[in-house]
């Protein structure tokens, strides 16, 4: 399973937390222990830190990083 560049960028912009879950069975554990606690308790927890975010664009179809791309200035569709 690879990291999602889009979700990393979205969590960075919204000052959220991006954490990749390696095992889907542990998803409820992550939700209950990290994300459902209130703000006072959250200050005392060791929350996952954000790694360096790659701000390059990624193709949604092929999930590959794009170094250069072309966008129509009228309709904003990519070519």
MODELLER restraints for C-alpha pairs under 7 A, 6 or more apart:
rsr = mdl.restraints
at = mdl.atoms
rsr.add(forms.Gaussian(group=physical.xy_distance, feature=features.Distance(at['CA:3:A'], at['CA:20:A']), mean=6.77, stdev=0.5))
rsr.add(forms.Gaussian(group=physical.xy_distance, feature=features.Distance(at['CA:5:A'], at['CA:54:A']), mean=6.73, stdev=0.5))
rsr.add(forms.Gaussian(group=physical.xy_distance, feature=features.Distance(at['CA:8:A'], at['CA:18:A']), mean=5.87, stdev=0.5))
rsr.add(forms.Gaussian(group=physical.xy_distance, feature=features.Distance(at['CA:8:A'], at['CA:53:A']), mean=6.31, stdev=0.5))
rsr.add(forms.Gaussian(group=physical.xy_distance, feature=features.Distance(at['CA:9:A'], at['CA:53:A']), mean=6.48, stdev=0.5))
rsr.add(forms.Gaussian(group=physical.xy_distance, feature=features.Distance(at['CA:9:A'], at['CA:55:A']), mean=6.73, stdev=0.5))
rsr.add(forms.Gaussian(group=physical.xy_distance, feature=features.Distance(at['CA:11:A'], at['CA:17:A']), mean=5.71, stdev=0.5))
rsr.add(forms.Gaussian(group=physical.xy_distance, feature=features.Distance(at['CA:11:A'], at['CA:18:A']), mean=5.82, stdev=0.5))
rsr.add(forms.Gaussian(group=physical.xy_distance, feature=features.Distance(at['CA:17:A'], at['CA:50:A']), mean=6.76, stdev=0.5))
rsr.add(forms.Gaussian(group=physical.xy_distance, feature=features.Distance(at['CA:18:A'], at['CA:50:A']), mean=6.55, stdev=0.5))
rsr.add(forms.Gaussian(group=physical.xy_distance, feature=features.Distance(at['CA:19:A'], at['CA:48:A']), mean=6.80, stdev=0.5))
rsr.add(forms.Gaussian(group=physical.xy_distance, feature=features.Distance(at['CA:21:A'], at['CA:27:A']), mean=6.88, stdev=0.5))
rsr.add(forms.Gaussian(group=physical.xy_distance, feature=features.Distance(at['CA:56:A'], at['CA:65:A']), mean=6.69, stdev=0.5))
rsr.add(forms.Gaussian(group=physical.xy_distance, feature=features.Distance(at['CA:56:A'], at['CA:66:A']), mean=6.87, stdev=0.5))
rsr.add(forms.Gaussian(group=physical.xy_distance, feature=features.Distance(at['CA:57:A'], at['CA:65:A']), mean=5.95, stdev=0.5))
rsr.add(forms.Gaussian(group=physical.xy_distance, feature=features.Distance(at['CA:57:A'], at['CA:66:A']), mean=5.52, stdev=0.5))
rsr.add(forms.Gaussian(group=physical.xy_distance, feature=features.Distance(at['CA:58:A'], at['CA:64:A']), mean=5.47, stdev=0.5))
rsr.add(forms.Gaussian(group=physical.xy_distance, feature=features.Distance(at['CA:58:A'], at['CA:65:A']), mean=4.23, stdev=0.5))
rsr.add(forms.Gaussian(group=physical.xy_distance, feature=features.Distance(at['CA:58:A'], at['CA:66:A']), mean=5.34, stdev=0.5))
rsr.add(forms.Gaussian(group=physical.xy_distance, feature=features.Distance(at['CA:59:A'], at['CA:65:A']), mean=6.31, stdev=0.5))
rsr.add(forms.Gaussian(group=physical.xy_distance, feature=features.Distance(at['CA:59:A'], at['CA:66:A']), mean=6.50, stdev=0.5))
rsr.add(forms.Gaussian(group=physical.xy_distance, feature=features.Distance(at['CA:70:A'], at['CA:78:A']), mean=5.77, stdev=0.5))
rsr.add(forms.Gaussian(group=physical.xy_distance, feature=features.Distance(at['CA:70:A'], at['CA:79:A']), mean=5.60, stdev=0.5))
rsr.add(forms.Gaussian(group=physical.xy_distance, feature=features.Distance(at['CA:71:A'], at['CA:77:A']), mean=5.62, stdev=0.5))
rsr.add(forms.Gaussian(group=physical.xy_distance, feature=features.Distance(at['CA:71:A'], at['CA:78:A']), mean=4.42, stdev=0.5))
rsr.add(forms.Gaussian(group=physical.xy_distance, feature=features.Distance(at['CA:71:A'], at['CA:79:A']), mean=6.12, stdev=0.5))
rsr.add(forms.Gaussian(group=physical.xy_distance, feature=features.Distance(at['CA:72:A'], at['CA:78:A']), mean=6.33, stdev=0.5))
